[in-house]
């Protein structure tokens, strides 16, 4: 096996950076795409693809994506939850590729929730 060069190591580092950031918790924004069967049937894969494209185009290194199952509001799928460091989470519903791109630019990058698509702002509480 050939010896690794500095350039090879830099490429490996860049490829693994997202994984390390997730493990270390070094992110300022997390976007959860709800991908239960109802979410997938409603178009959650399109949402995830558009979101990943936006993150790649922005070259942001402090934003992570994750998935979850059903959030219990099947009629409002596809949905995402945006968590910005030190801000209340925002759950968005009835999304499509265009809406998630707007949410990414305005909320994830700009810090301003897009209220016209928001279902709830703040933590959900069960009593």
C-alpha positions in Angstrom: 0.0 0.0 0.0 1.3 3.5 -0.9 2.1 5.9 1.8 -0.4 8.7 2.5 0.6 12.2 1.5 -0.3 15.4 3.3 -2.9 16.1 0.5 -4.4 12.6 1.1 -4.8 13.3 4.8 -6.4 16.7 4.1 -8.9 15.0 1.8 -9.7 12.4 4.5 -10.1 15.2 7.1 -12.6 17.1 4.9 -14.6 14.0 4.2 -14.9 13.2 7.8 -15.4 16.7 9.2 -19.2 16.5 9.3 -19.1 13.2 11.2 -16.6 14.6 13.8 -18.6 17.8 14.2 -21.7 15.8 14.9 -19.9 13.6 17.5 -18.3 16.5 19.2 -21.5 18.6 19.3 -19.7 21.5 17.6 -22.7 22.9 15.7 -24.8 26.1 15.9 -27.8 24.7 14.0 -29.5 21.4 13.7 -32.3 20.6 11.3 -34.3 17.5 11.9 -36.3 16.1 9.0 -39.2 14.0 10.2 -39.1 10.9 8.1 -41.7 8.5 9.5 -43.7 6.6 6.8 -46.2 9.5 6.7 -43.4 12.0 6.2 -41.7 10.0 3.4 -45.0 9.5 1.7 -45.6 13.3 1.8 -42.2 14.2 0.3 -39.6 14.2 3.2 -37.0 12.8 0.8 -37.3 15.9 -1.4 -37.0 18.1 1.7 -33.8 16.2 2.8 -32.3 16.5 -0.7 -33.0 20.2 -1.0 -31.7 20.8 2.5 -28.4 18.9 1.9 -28.0 20.8 -1.4 -28.4 24.2 0.4 -25.9 23.2 3.1 -23.4 22.1 0.5 -23.9 25.4 -1.5 -23.5 27.5 1.6 -20.3 25.7 2.6 -21.5 26.0 6.2 -19.6 23.6 8.5 -21.6 24.3 11.7 -25.0 22.9 10.5 -26.0 19.3 10.9 -29.0 17.4 9.7 -30.7 14.5 11.3 -33.8 12.5 10.9 -36.6 11.4 13.2 -39.7 9.3 13.0 -43.3 10.6 12.9 -43.9 13.8 14.9 -47.6 12.9 15.3 -48.9 15.5 12.9 -49.2 13.3 9.8 -51.6 15.7 8.0 -48.9 18.5 8.2 -46.1 16.4 6.7 -43.4 16.9 5.4 -42.1 18.6 8.5 -38.7 19.8 9.9 -37.6 21.1 13.3 -34.9 23.8 13.3 -32.8 24.1 16.5 -30.5 27.1 16.6 -28.0 27.3 19.5 -29.6 29.3 22.4 -32.9 29.8 20.6 -36.2 28.0 20.9 -36.8 25.2 18.4 -39.2 25.9 15.5 -41.3 23.1 13.9 -42.3 23.8 10.3 -44.9 21.9 8.3 -46.5 21.4 4.9 -43.1 21.9 3.3 -41.7 21.5 -0.2 -38.3 22.1 -1.8 -38.9 25.8 -2.3 -40.1 26.4 1.3 -37.2 24.5 2.9 -34.7 26.6 0.8 -36.4 29.8 2.1 -36.3 28.4 5.7 -32.7 27.5 5.3 -31.7 31.0 4.1 -33.9 33.0 6.4 -33.8 30.9 9.6 -30.8 28.6 9.6 -28.4 31.0 8.1 -30.1 34.3 9.0 -31.5 33.5 12.4 -35.0 34.7 11.6 -37.8 32.1 11.9 -40.2 32.0 8.9 -43.4 32.4 10.8 -45.7 31.8 7.8 -44.5 28.1 7.6 -44.1 27.6 11.4 -46.4 25.2 13.3 -44.9 25.9 16.7 -42.1 28.0 18.1 -40.7 26.8 21.4 -40.5 23.4 23.2 -43.4 21.1 23.3 -44.5 20.2 26.8 -46.5 17.2 28.0 -48.4 17.3 31.2 
